Amino acid sequence: MKALAVVMLIAAFVLSGCDSRTDRMEEAEISAVESNRDLEIANSEMDAELQIFRIKHDGLMKENNRSIGQIKERIKNEADMEVRVRHEQKLAELEKENRDLKREIDNYKASEKEDWNDFKVSFNDKMNDLGESLKNFFSAGSTTTTSGN
């Protein structure tokens, strides 16, 4: 009888150990599924934010292109050839910068939230600099290209 009680006690320990191991495995599987779901949601949110960012900046780039067209018209009317050539060179650099920014935003692939935030700050700074350079194109002392690029 005593032997039977010991065997039952051992069996109870073994079985309870199996249950907790199974429970831990199930919890780990649930945790992995939840983590994957959270990651998919975060990636989906980042992708949506990127699309909105692209749409916003596409509009800004179209404004830049309109400004570039207006600047070209003013340059055509410049009588001083030296000034005209200097303006054409400066404008060509700004046009290239606008194309480079378009390529940069079109080719950007969001990977991690921190990288995405860094990209947004950097890209916004470049766009603002370009916009200011176009806005102040004919201002005195604005015959140099944008800084930092």
C-alpha contacts under 8 A as a table, 3 or more apart, distances in Angstrom:
res1	aa1	res2	aa2	distance
1	M	4	L	5.01
1	M	5	A	6.33
2	K	5	A	5.13
2	K	6	V	6.33
3	A	6	V	5.09
3	A	7	V	6.15
4	L	7	V	5.05
4	L	8	M	6.09
5	A	8	M	5.05
5	A	9	L	6.01
6	V	9	L	4.98
6	V	10	I	6.09
7	V	10	I	5.11
7	V	11	A	6.03
8	M	11	A	4.93
8	M	12	A	6.02
9	L	12	A	5.06
9	L	13	F	6.35
10	I	13	F	5.14
10	I	14	V	6.19
11	A	14	V	5.07
11	A	15	L	6.00
12	A	15	L	5.16
12	A	16	S	5.93
13	F	16	S	5.14
13	F	17	G	5.98
14	V	17	G	5.07
14	V	18	C	6.33
15	L	18	C	5.07
15	L	19	D	6.29
16	S	19	D	5.04
16	S	20	S	6.30
17	G	20	S	5.29
17	G	21	R	6.15
18	C	21	R	5.05
18	C	22	T	6.01
19	D	22	T	5.07
19	D	23	D	6.00
20	S	23	D	4.84
20	S	24	R	6.01
21	R	24	R	5.06
21	R	25	M	6.20
22	T	25	M	5.05
22	T	26	E	6.15
23	D	26	E	5.08
23	D	27	E	6.08
24	R	27	E	5.01
24	R	28	A	6.08
25	M	28	A	5.03
25	M	29	E	6.18
26	E	29	E	5.07
26	E	30	I	6.14
27	E	30	I	5.05
27	E	31	S	5.99
28	A	31	S	4.98
28	A	32	A	6.11
29	E	32	A	5.09
29	E	33	V	6.19
30	I	33	V	5.11
30	I	34	E	6.08
31	S	34	E	5.08
31	S	35	S	6.05
32	A	35	S	5.05
32	A	36	N	6.17
33	V	36	N	5.16
33	V	37	R	6.16
34	E	37	R	5.02
34	E	38	D	6.09
35	S	38	D	5.06
35	S	39	L	6.11
36	N	39	L	5.04
36	N	40	E	6.14
37	R	40	E	5.08
37	R	41	I	6.19
38	D	41	I	5.09
38	D	42	A	6.15
39	L	42	A	5.06
39	L	43	N	6.08
40	E	43	N	5.09
40	E	44	S	5.98
41	I	44	S	5.01
41	I	45	E	6.11
42	A	45	E	5.10
42	A	46	M	6.16
43	N	46	M	5.02
43	N	47	D	6.06
44	S	47	D	5.05
44	S	48	A	6.20
45	E	48	A	5.11
45	E	49	E	6.14
46	M	49	E	5.00
46	M	50	L	6.07
46	M	110	A	6.98
46	M	113	K	7.36
47	D	50	L	5.02
47	D	51	Q	6.28
47	D	110	A	6.97
48	A	51	Q	5.14
48	A	52	I	6.35
49	E	52	I	5.16
49	E	53	F	6.10
50	L	53	F	4.94
50	L	54	R	6.08
50	L	110	A	7.48
51	Q	54	R	5.04
51	Q	55	I	6.22
52	I	55	I	5.15
52	I	56	K	6.21
53	F	56	K	5.20
53	F	57	H	6.17
54	R	57	H	5.18
54	R	58	D	5.86
54	R	105	I	6.65
54	R	106	D	7.55
55	I	58	D	5.05
55	I	59	G	6.53
56	K	59	G	5.45
56	K	60	L	6.66
57	H	60	L	4.80
57	H	61	M	6.05
58	D	61	M	5.07
58	D	62	K	6.25
58	D	102	K	7.78
59	G	62	K	5.10
59	G	63	E	6.34
60	L	63	E	4.99
60	L	64	N	6.23
61	M	64	N	4.83
61	M	65	N	6.18
61	M	98	N	6.99
61	M	102	K	7.45
62	K	65	N	4.96
62	K	66	R	6.28
63	E	66	R	5.05
63	E	67	S	6.22
64	N	67	S	5.01
64	N	68	I	6.08
64	N	98	N	7.55
64	N	131	G	6.72
64	N	134	L	7.31
65	N	68	I	4.94
65	N	69	G	6.21
66	R	69	G	5.09
66	R	70	Q	6.31
67	S	70	Q	5.07
67	S	71	I	6.09
67	S	134	L	6.71
67	S	135	K	7.72
68	I	71	I	5.03
68	I	72	K	6.13
68	I	91	L	7.39
68	I	95	E	7.34
68	I	134	L	7.23
69	G	72	K	5.09
69	G	73	E	6.43
70	Q	73	E	5.19
70	Q	74	R	6.48
71	I	74	R	5.12
71	I	75	I	6.14
71	I	137	F	7.87
72	K	75	I	5.01
72	K	76	K	6.24
72	K	88	E	7.77
72	K	91	L	7.99
73	E	76	K	5.21
73	E	77	N	6.76
74	R	77	N	5.32
74	R	78	E	6.70
75	I	78	E	5.16
75	I	84	R	5.85
75	I	87	H	6.83
75	I	88	E	7.16
76	K	84	R	7.48
78	E	81	M	7.19
78	E	83	V	7.35
78	E	84	R	5.79
79	A	84	R	7.45
80	D	83	V	5.41
80	D	84	R	6.13
81	M	84	R	4.85
81	M	85	V	6.05
82	E	85	V	5.27
82	E	86	R	6.22
83	V	86	R	5.09
83	V	87	H	6.08
84	R	87	H	5.15
84	R	88	E	6.06
85	V	88	E	5.02
85	V	89	Q	6.15
86	R	89	Q	5.25
86	R	90	K	6.22
86	R	143	T	7.43
87	H	90	K	5.05
87	H	91	L	5.96
87	H	143	T	7.17
88	E	91	L	5.06
88	E	92	A	6.03
89	Q	92	A	5.08
89	Q	93	E	6.42
90	K	93	E	5.25
90	K	94	L	6.45
90	K	143	T	6.84
90	K	144	T	6.96
90	K	145	T	6.25
91	L	94	L	5.00
91	L	95	E	6.05
92	A	95	E	5.04
92	A	96	K	6.18
93	E	96	K	5.11
93	E	97	E	6.20
93	E	145	T	7.11
94	L	97	E	4.93
94	L	98	N	6.17
94	L	130	L	7.02
94	L	133	S	7.94
94	L	134	L	7.72
94	L	145	T	7.35
94	L	146	T	7.89
95	E	98	N	5.05
95	E	99	R	6.27
96	K	99	R	5.06
96	K	100	D	6.04
97	E	100	D	4.98
97	E	101	L	6.13
97	E	130	L	7.63
98	N	101	L	5.17
98	N	102	K	6.24
98	N	130	L	7.45
99	R	102	K	5.01
99	R	103	R	6.20
100	D	103	R	5.09
100	D	104	E	6.05
101	L	104	E	4.88
101	L	105	I	6.20
101	L	123	F	7.73
101	L	126	K	7.99
101	L	127	M	7.68
102	K	105	I	5.39
102	K	106	D	6.08
103	R	106	D	5.09
103	R	107	N	6.00
104	E	107	N	5.35
104	E	108	Y	6.02
105	I	108	Y	5.25
110	A	113	K	7.62
110	A	115	D	7.46
110	A	116	W	5.85
111	S	115	D	6.89
111	S	116	W	7.09
112	E	115	D	5.31
112	E	116	W	6.17
113	K	116	W	5.00
113	K	117	N	6.16
114	E	117	N	5.15
114	E	118	D	6.25
115	D	118	D	5.11
115	D	119	F	6.08
116	W	119	F	5.02
116	W	120	K	6.20
117	N	120	K	5.16
117	N	121	V	6.36
118	D	121	V	5.32
118	D	122	S	6.19
119	F	122	S	5.20
119	F	123	F	5.85
120	K	123	F	5.14
120	K	124	N	5.90
121	V	124	N	5.26
121	V	125	D	6.19
122	S	125	D	5.18
122	S	126	K	6.34
123	F	126	K	5.13
123	F	127	M	6.14
124	N	127	M	5.05
124	N	128	N	6.01
125	D	128	N	5.14
125	D	129	D	6.13
126	K	129	D	5.10
126	K	130	L	6.14
127	M	130	L	5.10
127	M	131	G	6.05
128	N	131	G	5.05
128	N	132	E	6.11
129	D	132	E	5.19
129	D	133	S	6.13
129	D	146	T	6.61
129	D	147	S	7.82
130	L	133	S	5.02
130	L	134	L	6.24
130	L	146	T	6.78
131	G	134	L	5.19
131	G	135	K	6.05
132	E	135	K	4.93
132	E	136	N	5.97
133	S	136	N	5.27
133	S	137	F	5.61
133	S	142	S	7.63
133	S	145	T	7.66
133	S	146	T	6.37
134	L	137	F	4.93
136	N	139	S	5.15
136	N	142	S	6.80
137	F	142	S	5.99
137	F	143	T	7.42
138	F	142	S	6.58
138	F	143	T	7.85
139	S	142	S	5.53
140	A	143	T	7.71
141	G	144	T	7.52
142	S	145	T	7.71
146	T	149	N	6.49
